[in-house]
């Protein structure tokens, strides 16, 4: 049996029909980061914004036919020329230009935002089961999101966005190869949330051959899009033609491939805990002081000061914030109350702050405080300012974390483990509507 091998496969793209190549009015963030307010803004931005296709649950919540209506709109846009299907398979070199988020840099971070550039390859690859070791997850997924995406995929038979994958490029040859394409004029561009997205279409078979030579011995870790990848695996099993024909489009998935050494940026995902009353918050803070090494620190809610607090802390730091009180908790792994809890975690996950928080710190403190785990709700944000504002409300407690390193993400995935959900926030997101793909024929 042939060894499973990562390879880029050119595909027939579907793109918005825009005379000047500007996709800005049509783009939307991935479905899972669009709240109700943002959804309404996108709807008002342009009648053909892709949010009308990717968010039937939000647009017509409770309406059984909402997925079929989104699929009908996809077919209508193709028929009317709003979307254009290109029969010639292609790959795309893809560049993102964006201001660097302050929390993702070291203690030597510049005060002014740095403009960063990511370069990647937008392609399709064969779908691999995780057991093959070619594509590896780094986070656990949630069934509700996968059911939603699978229902939409069944109805539409089309792919509206890409998974984001990270590979290794120790020599820099991958990076250099992609840069050779960017010397030419791009074919598509767009701006979303201050991020410039630029695309170059490539059909040269020699370029594809060189890409696949560099991919031959690679494996990748999913940075973003675990739910979409696992949905694609489930969908493929439902397509009889895909079992008979290895080249069937359902046997592939759209992905953006970037190296983690130069072209990946990850932010933390902070925890927002809302309790039934403020007394519970007080008991949790008291429990932290009893069980862990804590220091009261001053934090004004700024990213710059947050980075400094974490950089100056020892051990594994967590910042607990409640109504203008800020408690720095540092875990060194030798505290009597946490040793047993850490022993229950596989060694790689003992270095992952979200795993330590949810498997050790919070269970110990909630038990100490006598707070039932069912008595509070957890939400998430990667914006420290929002976490600070949330923490000033009655009965609210924010837990801020430094970002997990990309090297640790790769190391955990390499050993076959997954981090808790909402551990990482890779930025910028690959928008929906950039380049799309028809998987099943339109009926």
ABEGO torsion letter per residue (X at the ends): XBBBBBBBBBBBBBBBBBAAGBAAAABBBBAAABBAAAAAAAAAABAABAAAAAAAAAABBGBAAAAAAAAAAAAAAAAAGABBBBABBBBBBBBBBBBBBAAABBAABBABBBBBBBBBBBBBBBBBBAAAGABBBABBBBAAAAAAAAAAAAAAGBBABBBBBBBBBAAGAAAAAAAAAAABBBABBBBBGGBBBBBBBBABAAAAAAAAAAAAABBBBBABGAAAAAAAAAAAAABAAAAABAABAAABBBBBBBBAAAABBBBBBBBBBBBABAAAAAAAAAAAAAABBBBBBBBAGBAAAAAAAAAABBEBBBBBBBGGBBBBBBBAGABAAAAAAAAABBAAAAABAAAAAAAAAAAAAAAAAGBBAAABBBBBBABAAAAAAAAABBGBBBBBBBBBBAAAAAAAAAAGBBBBBGABBBOBBBBBGABBBBABBBX
